[in-house]
Amino acid sequence: MYKPVDPKVSFPRMEEDILSFWKEQGIFEKSLEQRAGAPQFVFYDGPPFATGLPHFGHLVPGTIKDIIPRYQTMAGKRVERRFGWDCHGLPVEYEMEKELGISGASQIEEYGVARFNEACRGIVLRYTAEWERIVTRMGRWVDFENDYKTMEPEYMETIWWVFKRLWEKGLIYEGHYILPYSPALATPLSNFEVNLGGYQEVDDPAITVRFELEDEPGVSLLAWTTTPWTLPSNLGLAVGEDITYVRVRDGEATFILAEERLGHYYREDDSVLIEARFPGRDLAGRSYRPLFPYFQDLAGEGAFRVHTGDFVTTEEGTGIVHIAPGFGEDDYNLLKDTGLPVVVPIDAEAHFTSQVPDFEGLQVKDADKPIIQYLKERGLLVKRETYRHSYPFCYRTKKPLIYRAVSSWFVDIGKIKKQMIAANDTVRWVPEHLRAGRFGKWLEGARDWAISRNRYWGNPIPAWRCDVTGHIEVIGSREELHARSGVWVEDLHKHHVDEITWPGPGGEGTMRRVPEVLDCWFESGAMPYAQNHYPFENKEFFEKNFPADFICEGLDQTRGWFYTLTVLAAALFDAPAFQNVVVNGLVLAADGKKMSKSERNYSDPQEIIDQFGADALRFFLMDSAVIRAEDLKYSDEGVREVLKTVIIPLWNAYSFFVTYANIDGVTPQGAPESPDNPLDRWVLSETEGLVETVRTHLDRYELQKAIDPIVAFIDSLNNWYIRRSRRRFWKSENDADKDQAYGTLRHVLKTLALTAAPIIPFITEEIYRNLRSSDEPVSVHLCDYPCPDEARRDRDLERKMEVTRQAVSLGRAIRTMHNLKIRQPLSAIHLVTRDTDARRVLREMEDIIREELNVKDVIFRENEEELVEYSAKANFRELGPRLGKGMRIAAGVIQELTAREIQQLLEGSTLSIDVEGEAVDITIDSVLVQRQEKENLKVLNEGPLTVALDPEITRELRQEGLVRDLIRAVQNIRKDQGLAVTDRIVLGLEGPQELQEAVRSFEDYLSGEVLAEQIRWSVADGGAEIALGELEGRISVVSV
């Protein structure tokens, strides 16, 4: 006997029971133990921050990270799954600043770096328990006990080794560059971090100011800028060498600007006099008076002069660009070889310093208005506008970035770009287009990577500099640090190592650590090595199992983790870090907007699991656009639909088997070797096809292509095999056919559970545990993944059933289109096909078609003309390019084709038509065939098959239809009353004369279908109202 199946099961509660079973029995641990010594399948899990709770952005890749390792484990591999935590960096510091009520570098240092770092350490793992609960509830198996943390000394030590190896290879350098900078975080960001934050449309002041020429008082160069706060740092102006500039007289003033920009400043009827025209090169070298006095002493070093630059355009502004080399990349590059210093008169949080006394203490963006007022009061402001443009924002603080010159440590991407691109060419990307597309193009355009941060809670850059000579030593381990300094440290954080010093070379000066810490992206990119404490431990294991077989994250990581993994693997080993990568898209709210806690525009994942179960949520996410790296608009309705179309039908199939097997007291041990019934042979063949298809796509990491066949198979199992075989299980006697049906269905259900187990691990576990034999593993997840058995394949039978089901599907579609319900018998179905093999199959399967479509007769026609009248129109898309002007005449000829000629085209013939005296060959592709149903027929065509139903309902057909409706009503009441499928009943009826006559005509049929010992024309107490089409009545069901 099998454990009875609850037809009203709560899937969430069932899943909780499965979780308890897994935990109590140590199933995950056993799945690893039983693969000891097996080939390794290496999976890297990118570390999330534990300072926030998991959301849909984590659940999607988390599910993929569960499916592939489960599958590979069942397929015979050992798959270790270590969870990891990203413990350092801006997100943690930002959270800590908010918690402590402080902001910025100065307040952190005032609070105390050691206290601040220890406070950060205290909140890093704040939500780990919640993470473990949600991840586990989703059904994901991962090792939390043996997790890695980027703040652990062993992890940090490997990072030091990585940094030193890059230093030794000449791939790390220190330099001054214009970098995106977050004032709120007081640190530069890398280019890919800018992409993470994205751009927003903002309105900024756009002003035009005049710079008076030194040698021509009263004559001014006009320059335009959208960053007025950079004007106090102006050291030059740039013009286009070949751009034409004009000198215009405007009242008492004389201005110089690009001729193409005159229209922006003057209307056609303005009285302005153009005094001269000249190319930009003629302005080069001329000096002008600075707008502000702060750096006027630099004039003697070459400041406040005009330069030519190839970045100058006339698309906006005046065609003259203000140059502040401390705040723009083009500006910096233009003046970097002039010997001028880089002027950056702001502090770490972008407040003006005492170098700019009029605006000292103001945050740069807040200084725009007072600077504009300053210029206006001195007659230097020519025009003020508002300019809407796209501007980068910090991905952590959501505040505007600025660009500023900063000293930073860089990885020299240019030296390893070829290796990075070559490594990427060997990787399988899913979706494939990302390899050469989004990721490949990002690699091609990659710039040097700024890896240092002017922050505190991070892995210190292991470089010590002599305070006298500037000599640098890079340290690659704790042992090396001890050898140089005599100090042994367990903790490598900034507040533990910053005080460690030693004498400089030759005893000159002191070696002190540089102040920066490493970007946390550098740490996560080094995760393959650091999680193994390589090369200090696990050297042989790592080198044998690198690169990883598989990784997975969201699309945004093409400019994040995927990129940093690729950089460091190419730099260290001239290899990719991973061989296969699955990339998922973004999950959006139902309205297409980003999911937002503040807007509450999406359901909490835990609530969804509690309502529908994790299997339904997993299946929905994996069978959606998000698995193709596209955006998914999430809705609860989508999960509910999966429950209705996949999970419940699978449960119903399982429930059907267990219910009838228990009634008959059978426990079949396997499928029949050579079943007699073609339905058994067909479903066993289809099962092997399912295993082959799913296995092939899982091997290729094509999850949606692996899932779609499972959906189709569950539908076929319920709506074809079980429905077609139902009466075999109902028979009172146990014969060979019934035994074969039981053996077949148990085998199919168990194989389906094994095949789908990695994807929907809960319901498959429940099914398997009830159906397994005592000598089989206790869990479906401890089984080997099924291999297709070619001996069970019967492709000819699969083809026959496919043709048959197509005919049935078309017939059902006609019934739906014309409101001819399936319980209403019809007189006949007409079938026409041009495929001789299909015609043979349809004749062979005539009885199935008759029963499935509830028709009395199946009529085979030779010609479609017997069912429809043909007409044809020209296919302009195909003929137009060929015929050109003759198309109109050809269209008229085609419209006059006879039914016989159209039939010939449908049969594959080529016809010749006359178009203005020329013979033109046409085929079926040249025309659009239209079919007009003949009277009293409802017709549908698909490819070579045409199906027609006769919709006329005779008195006898109507009576039979009424009885079939009545049977359905009785069966629903039996189910509602909780009657067993074998319980016999007394059926009480009340209804009009038409119903009574129908029951009398089909009384034996009715009694047999509902197991009625007696039918009475009186209703017992508690009878139910029923509607049978247009008729109404009452029925009662009493068990006997």
N, C-alpha and C positions, 0 to 999 in steps of 0.2 A: 504493500500500500504506500502511496505517496502522501505527503502532507497535503491536506486539502487546501485549495487555493481560494483566497477571499476575493470574490468578484468585485467588491467595493473597497479594494485595498487603498490605504493611504501611502502613496509612494514616499513622501518625506519620512514617515514613521518607519517604513520598511528599510529605508536607507540608513536611518539611525541604528537600527538593529544590525545591519551589515557592518557598519563602522565598529560597533561593539565586538562583533565576531572577529573582524580583522585585528583589532587591538588585543583582545583576549588570547587569540591563537597566534599572534605575531606573524600574520600572513606576509606582510611586506618583508620582514626580516627573513622569513623562510624562502621567499622568492629570490633573495640574494644568496642565501646559504646554499640553495640547491644548484646554483650556477657557479659555485666555487671551482676555479680552474677552467671555466669556460672562456671563450674569447671575450675581451672587453669591448663594450660599446661605450664610448666616452662622450659624455654630455656635460656641457658647461652651463651653469645657471647664473645668469647675470644678477648681481646683487641689488636689491631695492633698498631704499631708505626705510628704516623702521620707525621714523618720526611721524608717519601718517598711516592711515588705515588702507587696506587693499580695496581697490575699486575695479570696475569693469576692465580698465586698461591693464590690470594685473591678471584678471581671471581668464582672459582670452589666451595670452601666451602661456599662462599657467596650465590651462587645459591641454594645449598642444604639448607642453613639456611633460604632461602625464601620459598622453596617448602613445607617443613614440617610444618612451622607455618601457611602458607596459608591453607594447607589441614586441620590441626587441628582446625583452626578457622572455616572453613566451616563445619567441623564435630561437631561443637557445643562447642568448648573450648574457653576460654579467653587466648590469647597468647600475653603477653607483650614482646616487642622486643627492649631492650635498647642497643644502640650501646655503645661501650666503647673504651677508648684510653689508651694505655700504654705510660705513660709520662716520666717515669724515666729510668735511666740505661745507660749502655755503648753506645748504638746507638745514644742517644741524645748527650751525652758528646763528643763522637767522631766527630759528625757533628759540634758541637760548636767549638771544638779545630781546626778543619780545617778552619772554618769560621774566627776565631780569629787569625789564624796563630801561634798558640802555640801548644805545645805537652808535655804531661807528667805532673806528679804530681807537680814537682818543679815549672814549669812555670805557672800552674794553681794557685798555692798558691801565687806566685809572682804577678799574675794578681789580685788576691783577690777572695776568695771562694764565698763571698756574690755576687760580681759582676758576677762571672762565673755562679753561680746558677740562678741568675735572667736573665742572657743572655740565659741560657738553657730554662727557663720558656717561654721566648719570642719566641723560634723557635719550641716548642713542637707541637703546633697546626698549623704549617705553611701550611700544605696541606689539612686541614679538608674540605675546600670548594670543592677541587677537588675530595676528597673521596666521599663526599655527592653527587656530580654530577654524578660520574661514577656508584656508587652503585645504585642510583635512576634510572639512565638510563638503567641499567641491569634489571630493574623491581622489585628490591628488596624493600620490605616494612620494614623499621626499624625506630625506634624513635631516631632521632638525637638531638631533642630539650631536651630530658630528659636523655642525655647520661651520662655515668660515666667517671671520669678521675682519674687515680691513684695518681695524685698530689693534689687532693682536700683534705682539712683538714679532712673531715668526713671519706673519704676513708682511709687516712693515720692513723687516730685514730683507726679504726678497725684493721688495720695491727698491731698496738701496742698491742691491746687486744689479737690478735692471738698469737703474740710472747710471751706475758706474760703467756697465758694459756699453751703453750708448755713448757715454763720455769718451771711453777708450776708442770707440769706433769713429770719433769725430762727428757724431750726430747730435751733440748737444752744445749749444753756445749761449752766451749771455749777450743781449743786445738791447738797443733802444728802438722801439717801434711805436707807431701809432696803433693802438689797440682799442677795441670796444671796451668800455669801462663802466662798471656799475658804481655810481657814487654812493648809493645806499649800502652797498656791500664793501666799498672801498677797495675794490680789486678789479684787475682786468679780467675779461672773459675771452675764451677762444672763439674762433669764427663759427664752429658748429654749435657752441652754446648760444650764440646770437640767433641762429636758426631755430633753436628750441624755444626761445622767447618770442620769436616772430616779430612782425611789424604791425603797427597800428596807424590809421589815418589820424594826423594831428594838425592843428592850426598853429602856425608859428608866425611871429612878426617877421616880415621881409622888408628890409630898409635899404634905401640907396643913400650913400654918404659921399661927400666930396673930399678928395685928397688934393690939396693945393700944391702945384709944382713949386719946387724950391727956387728955380731960376726964372719963373714966370708968375709972379704974384697976380692973383685974380683969375688964373687959369687952373681948373681943377679936373682931375681924373675922377670919373664916377664909378663907384664899385657897389655891388649889390650883395647882400648876405641874408641868410635866414637864421644866423646865430650871432645876434648882436653882442652876446657875452664874450665872443672871441676877439672883438675889435681892440680891447686894451692890449692884446698880445700880438697885434699886427706888426709884421716886420717887412712886408713887401707887397707888391701888386703883380698880377700876372695878366698878360695879354696873349692873344693868338698871333703867331708870327705872320700868318698870311691873311688874317682878318682885316677888313678895311674899317678904319676908324675915322670919325669926323670930329672936327673942332667946330662947335656951334656957339653962336652968340645968343644969349637969352637975357635980354635986358642989360643989366649991368654986369651979369656974370657970363663967364665963358667955360663951357664944359667939353670934355673929351669922352666919347663912348663909341661903341660899334655902330656903324651906319645901319645895319639890319635891325638894331634895337631902338632906333629913333621913334618908330611908330608906337612903342609902348609908353614913351614919355611925352610925345607931342602929337596933337591932332594935326590933320592936314592944313587946317586954317590958322594954326598957331604961327605967329610972326617970329620965326627963328631963322637965323642967317647961318648957313654953312660956310665957314671961312676956309676950311681946308679938308682934304682927304689924304690919308696915308696908311700904309700897312703897319701892322702891330710892331714889326721889327724896328721901325723908326722910333718907337717909344722906349725900347730896351735901354736900360742903364740910366734913365732919367730919375732924378731924386725928387721926393715930395716931403712935405712937412707931416710928421706923425699927428694922429688925431689926439693922442694922449701923451703926457710928458713922462710916463713911467720908465720907458726904456729908450729915451731919446739919445742917451749917451752911446747907444750902439750904432748911431748913424756913421760914426767914424770907422766902424768895422764893416760897413757895407749894408746896413739896414736901411729901410725906407727907400728902396729903389724898385724900378719896374723890370720884370723878367718875362721872358716868353715861355709859355707852357703849352704842350700839345693837348692838355685836358680842357683848355678854355674853349667854350662854344658860344654860339649866339642864340641858343634855344630859349634862354631866359636871362633875366638880369640885364647887365649893361655890356656884356662882353669883356668886362674887366673883373678879375677875381681877387678878393682880399686874401692875403696869405698870412696864416698864423701857424708856423711850423710845429707848434706844440699841440695842435688840435685837428690836424687833417693829414691824411696820408699823402695826397698830392702836394700839399704845402710842405710837408716834411721832406719829401723826395726832391722837390724843386730847390730847396735851400741847403740840403745836407752837405754839399761840397763847397759851400761859400765861406765856411769858417765861422758863421754866425752861431751863437749858442741857441739851444732850443728853449724858448721861454714858456714856462708852465707855472703861472703865478696862482696856483690853487693847491689846496691841501688834499689829503686822501679822500675826503668826503665831498670834494669839488666846491669848497668855499674859497672865495678870494682871500689871498694872504695879504700881509702888510706891504708887499710889493705894489699892490694896487690900492692905495690908502682910501680913495674915494668910495670904494665898494667892498672894503675889507669885511670879511665875515659873511657876506651874502653868498648863498648857493647860486651857482652860475645861472641856472634857468630863472631864478628869482631876480637876477641882476639885469635882465633884458630891459625892463621898463626904465629903471633909473639910468641905465647907459643911454637909452634913446633920448631921455629927457636932457641928459648932459650934452649930447650932440646937438639937440635942438636949440638949447640955450646959447650955444656957441656958433650957431649958423652953419653947422656941418651936415645937418639932416636935410636931404633933398626930397625924399619921398618915403612914406610909410604905408605898407599894405599888410594884408593877412594872406598867408600862403599855406594851402593845404597840401600835405605830402605824406608819404609813407615813412615812418620813423621806427627804429629798433627799440624794443623794450626788454628789460631784464626778465629772464625766465623764472627767477626766484622772487624778486620783489615787485614785479609788474610795474616798475617805474622806468622812465626813459634812461637810455644809456647815453654816454657821450663818447667821443673819440679823443684820446689824449696820448701824448708821448709818455711811455713808461719804460722802465728798465724791467726786462723779463728774461726768463730762461726759455729757450726754444728747442724743439726737436726739428732738425733740418730735414724737412720733408723732401726737398728737391733732390737730395742725395739718394733717397730710397724709393722715389716715386715709381720707377720702372719695376722694382721688385714688388711693390704693393700691387701694381696693376697686373703683373704676371701671376702673383699669388691669387688674386681675385678671379682671374680667368679659369682657375682650376676648381672653383667652388660651384656647387649646385645651389642655385637660388630658387626658392619657391615663394612667389611667382618668378619665373625665369627672367622676365624682362628687366628686373631690377639689377641684374649683374652688369649689363652694359649700359643700362639706363640710369636710373636715379643714383645708384651707388657708383657705377663705373664713371659717370660724368663727374661726380663729387671727387673721386680720386684724381681724375685728370686735372681738375682745377684746384686741388688741395694746396694750401699755403703752409708755411712753417707754423708749427703748433706751439702756441704759448702755454707752457705747462706749469708756470709758477703762479702762486697766488699770495698776495700780501695779507695773509690771514693768519690764523692761530691754531685752530683745531684741524690738523691735517698731518700728513707725513712730511717731516722737515726735509728740505732738499739737503742731501748729504754732502754738501760742499763747504769746505772751510777756506777762508781767504786771509792772507797775511795783511795785517792792517798797515804795513809799511811798504812792502814791495808789490802787493796785489797778487802774489803767487796763489794759485788755487790747488787744493788737494780734494779729490772726491773719495769718499769712504764707502766701501761696498758691503760691510758687515759689522756686527757688534765686536767680533774678535779683532777686526782691523782697527776699529775705533779704540779698543782697549790697548792695542799695540802702540798706537800713535800717542795716546793721552795718558795711559796708565789708569783710566777710569773704566769700570765695567758697568753697563746699564742694562736693565731688563726692559725698561720702557723707553721707546725711542721718540716719544712726543717732544714737541718743541721745548716745553718747560723743563724737561729732563736733560736735554742735550745742548741747549743754548749756552750754558755756562761752562761747557767743556772746551778747554783751549790747550794749546801746546806751542812751544817756540817755533817761530818761522824758520825757513832755511838759513843755515849759517848762524842761527841764534838772533837773527834780525827780526824784530817785531814779534807779533803774536798771531797765531792762526785762530780765527774766530769764525763760527758758522755764519753763512749768509742768512738773512732774516726770513726768506720766503719759505712757504710750504708748497707741496705739490698739489696740482689740480687733482681732485678726486677721480676724474675721468682717467688719469694716468694710472691710478690704483686699480680701477675696475678693468682697464685694458690689460693690466698685468695679471689678472686673476688666474689664468691657466697655470702660471708659475708660482704665484704667491700662495694659492690655496694648498699647494703641495710643499711649501717651504723650500722650493727648488732654488739653487742647487745644493742647499745644505742638508736636505733630506729627500728621500723618494726619487733620487736622480734617475735610477734605472727605470722605475715605473713610469715616470713622466716622459722620458725620452722614447720609451717604447710605445706610449699611447698619445703622442702628440703628432698632428693636430687632432682636435676633437672631431668625432663623427657628426655631431649635431648640436646646433644652438637654435634658439628662437627668441625673438622679441618683436616689438611693434615697429611700424614703419619709421617712426622718428629716430630709431636707433641707427638708421643708415648714416646719420651724421653724428651719432653718439657712440655707443658701445661697439657696434660692428666696425666702426672706423678705427677706434683706438686699439681694438684687438688686432686689426689688420696692420696698423702702423708698427706696433711693438713686435708682432710675430715676424714681419718682413725685416725689421731692423735687427732683431736678435738671431733669427734662424733662417732668414730668406725663404720663408714658407708661409702658407696661410695658417691662421689660428683655428680654422674650422673647415670641414669639408662639405657640410650641408647646412643650410640655414633656411628656416621657415619664417616668413615675415607676415605679420597680421596688420590689418588696418585699424582705424580708430572707431570706437563705439560711441555714437552720438545719441542724444536724447531723441524721442520720437519726432520732435519738431525740427530735427536737423541741426540743432544747436549743440555746443559742447555741453557735456554733463556738468552740472554745477550744483554744489551743495547749497549755496545761498539761494539759488532759484528753485531748488527742489523739483527739478524737471525730469527726474528718473526715480525708479524704484530702488530701494536698498537691496543689494544682492542677497543678503540673508533672508529678507522677506520673500524674495522670489523663490529661493530654495525651500523655505518653509511652506510655500503654497503649492509649488509644482514639483519640487524635487530637483536634485543636482543633475540627474541624468537628462532630464528635459532641457535644462539650461545649457548643459554641455553640448547636447546634440544640436540645439538651436544655434548656438554660437559657431559650432564647427561646420554647419551646413548653411552658412550665410556668406554674404559678400566680404565680411571681415577676414575670412580665411584666404581671400585673394588679394589681400593688402588694400582693400577698398573700404570706404566708410560704411558703417552699418547704423541705420536708424533703429535703435532698440525700442521694442514695445513688449509689454507683457503678453499681448495677443499672440505674438510670434511663438513664445514658449508654450502658451496654451494650445496652439495649433500642433506643435510637436507632440504634446501629450496626447492629443486627439488622434493624430494620424500615424504616430510611430509607437509611443510607449504603451498606450492602452491597447492598440491592436496586437502588439507583441504579447502583452499580458493575457489578452483574450485567447490567443492561440494556445498559449501555455495552459491556461485555465481549462480550455476545452479538452486538451489531452488528459490532464490529471483527473478531471471530473469523470470522464467516461472510462478511463483506465481503472479508477477506483471502483466504479459501478461493476465492472466486469472482473475486478480482482486480478488484473494482469500487470506485470512489470517486465516488459520486453527488454532484452539485453543488447539488442543490436538491430541494425537494418537487415531486411531479407536480402540474400545474395542476388537472387534473380526474381524480383517480384513479378507476379502475373499481371497485376493491374497497371495499365499505362500511366495512370496518374502517379502511382508510386515511383515508377521508373523516371517519369518526368521530373518530379520534385527532387528526387535524389540526384539527378543529373544537374538540375539547376543549382542545387546546394553546392556541388563541387565547382560549378562555374562561379558561384558567389565567392567561395574561398579563394579561387585563383585570382579573380578580379580585385578583391579587397587586398589580398596579400601583395599583389603587384603594385598597387597604388600606395600602400603603406611603405613598401620598400623604396618608393620614389618620393616619399614625404608629401604625397598629393592627397591631403585629408578629405577634401570635399569629393574628389573622385572616388575615394574609398567609401564614403558615407552614402552617396547616391544609390549604389546598388543594394545597400542594406534596406533603404527605404522601399525600393521597388520590390525586393524579395519579400519583405513583411507583408506588403500589399498582395503579392501573388499567393503567398502562403494562406492568408485569410480568405481572400476574395476569389480564389480559384481552387487551390488544393483542398482546403478544409470544407469550403462550401460545396464543392463537387463531391467530396468524400463523406459528407456528414451522415448520409443514410447507412454507410458501411459500418459506422460506429453505433448507430441506433439499433441495428439488427439484434434480436433477442438471442439468437444462437451464436456461439463462438466458432467460426469456421476459419479456414486458412486465409481467406481474403481479409477478414477482420484482424487476424493476428499480424498479417503483413502490413496492414494500415497502421496498427499501433507501433510496430517496430520501425516503420518508416517515419512516422511523425515524431517519435521520441528522438530518433537519430537526427532528424532535421532540426528540431528545437535545440538539442544539445550542441550540434555543430554551429548553429546560428549564435548561440550564447558564447561559444568559444571565439567565433569570428568577430563578434561585436564587442567582446569584453573590454578591449583597451579604450573603446569610445564611450560606452555606457556601462561602467563597471559594477553598478549596483544591481540593476534588474537582471543582468546576465548572471551575476553571482547567485541571486535568489533562485533563478530557474535551474542553473547548473546543480546547486546543492541538493535540490529536490529530485533531480532526474539522474544524478550520478549513481554508479554502482559502488558497492562498498570497497572495492579494490582500487578505486580511482582517487586522485588527489582530493583533499577536502575543500579546495577552493578552485574556482575556474582560473584564477590568476596564478596558480601553481601548475597549470597544465601546459603542455606544448601547444603552440599555435598550429591549427590544422593545416595539413598539406593537401592540395587537390589530388583526388584519386581519379586518374584518367580512365580507369577501368569502369567507373560508374557513369562516365559521360555518354550520353546518347544525343548527339547533336542533331540527328535527323528528327528525333522525337521533340527536341526543343524547338526546332523549326516548325514542325507540325502544330505544336501548341501555340506558337507565336502567331501563326497564320489564323488559327482558330480564334484566338483571343482578340485579334484585330477585327475579325468579322463581328464577334460579340460586342466589342467596344463600340464599333460603328452603329450596330443595332441599338445598343443602350443609349447612345448619343441621340439617335433619332427619337427614341421614346422621350428622352428628357426635353428635347427641343419642341416637341409637339404635345407635351403633357400626357403622354401615354404611360401611365405608371406600370412598373415591371410586374406587379401582381395581376394585372389585367391581361388575360390570354388574348392573343391575336391570331388571325387565321393563317398567315403565311409570311415568310421572309423570302425575298428574291435576291440571289447572289449572282454577280457577273464579275469575272476576272480575266484579264488578258494573259495571266501567268498560268501556263498549263500545269505546272507542278503545284501551285497553290490551289487550283481547281480540284486536282486529285486529292489533296489534303482535306479540303472542305467537304468533299463527298464522303471521305473516310470518317470525318468528325461530325457528320450530319446530326447524329443523336444528341451530341453535346450542345451544338448550336441551338437545336430545337428546345432543349430543356433550359438552357441559359437565358434565351430570349423569350421563353414562354409563348412559343408559337406552335400551331398545330402542324404546319407543313413547311419544308424547306424546298424551295424551287430554284433550280439552277438554270440560268439563262445564258444563251450563247453570245448575245449582243446587248450592249448597253442601250441600244436604240429601242429595245423593247420596254425599257423603264423610263427613258428620258428623251426629250427632243433636244438635238444639238443646235448650237449656233456658235459662230466664231468671230473674234475681233483680232485685228492685227496687234502683234506685240511690238510697239514702237521702239522699245529699248533695244530689241534684237535687230529689227529690220531697218530702223532709221539710219544708223551709220552706213549701212550697205546701199540703201536706195536713194537717200538724199531727197531731191525734189520729187522723185517718183513714188515717194511714200504714200502720198494722198491717194493716188490711183490704186496702188497695191492694197491699201486698206479697204477700198471699195470692192475689189475683186474678192478678198478674203471674206468679206461680210456676206458674199453671195455663195460661199461654198455649200455644197449639199451635205446632208447628214452622212451619206456614204463616204464622201471625201474626208470629212472630219474623222470618221471612224478609221479610215486608212491611216491618217496622221497619228491617231492614238495607238494604232498597231505598229507604229515605227516606220511607216512608209515616207518617202519623199515625193512631194507633188511639185509640178511645174506650173506656174501661173504666168499669164501674159501681162507685162507692164510696159505700155507704150511700144509694143512690137518686140520687146525683149523677153526671153524666157528667164524667169526667176525661180530658183528652187526654194521651196519652203518645207520645214519640218514641224514637228509638234512644238518646238521651242519658238517658232515664228508666230504662233497664234496663242490666244487666250480662249480656251474652250469654256463655253457657258452651257449649263445643263438646266433644262426646264422639266420639272417632274410631270409625268403623265397623270391623268386624272385618277384619283383614288390611291395614289402611291406617295409615300414619303421617302425621299432618296438622299443618300449621302455617299460621297466618293472620297477615297484616299489612295493616291497612287494608282495601281492597276485594279484595285478592288472597288466595286460599287455595290452598295447594299440598299434594298428598298423594303419597307414594311407596308402591309395593307392595313390601314387604320380602322376599317369598318368593323364594328363590334355587333355581332348577332346577339339574339336573346340568350342563347346557350352560353356564349362567351362571357356575356355580362354576368350571368348567374355564377359562373365559375370564378370570375373576378371578385364578386361579392364574398364568396366563401373563402377565398384566399385572404381578403382583408379581415374577415372574421377570425381566421386562424391566427393572424398576426396579433389581433386584439387579445385573444385568449392567451397566447403565449406571453404577452406582456404582463397580463394579470397573474399568470402562474409565477412569473419571475418576481413581481412585486410582492406576492404572498410568500415567497421563499420556498416554493415547492421544489422538490428534487426532480431532476429530469425524468426519473422513472415513475413518479407518483401518478396514479390514475385518478380521474376526476368524474364528477357529475356536472354536466354543463347545463345551466339554465339560460333560456333565451326569451326575449320579448322583442317584437319588431313588426313592421308592416308586412302585407301579403307577399310583396316581391321578395323579401328576405326569407320568408317561410318557404316559398316555392324553390328558392335557390338552395336552401339547406336540404330540403327533401330530395332534390336532384343529386346532391353530392354528399349525402349523409355519411356514407361509409368512408369517403375520403377525409371528411372533417373529423370523424371520430378517430381515425387512425393517426392523423397528424397531431391532435391535442391530447391523445390517450384518454378519450371520453368513454367511460363504461355505459353512460346513458346520456341522452340529450332530451331535456324537458322544455316545454314551452311555458315555463313559469320561472321566475327569478327568485332565488333565496334572498333572505335579508342581507342588506349590504351590497346589493347588486350595483354594477357600475354602468354609467351612461357611456355609449360608444357612438361614433360617427363612422359610417361606412360609405364614403363618398357623399352622395346627396341624401342617403338614408340615415335614420337614427334608430337606436334601439338600446336595450339594456341586457347585460349578461351577468351571470354569477358563476363562480368556479368553486366547487366544494371537493376537497380531497376525500378519497374513499380508501 
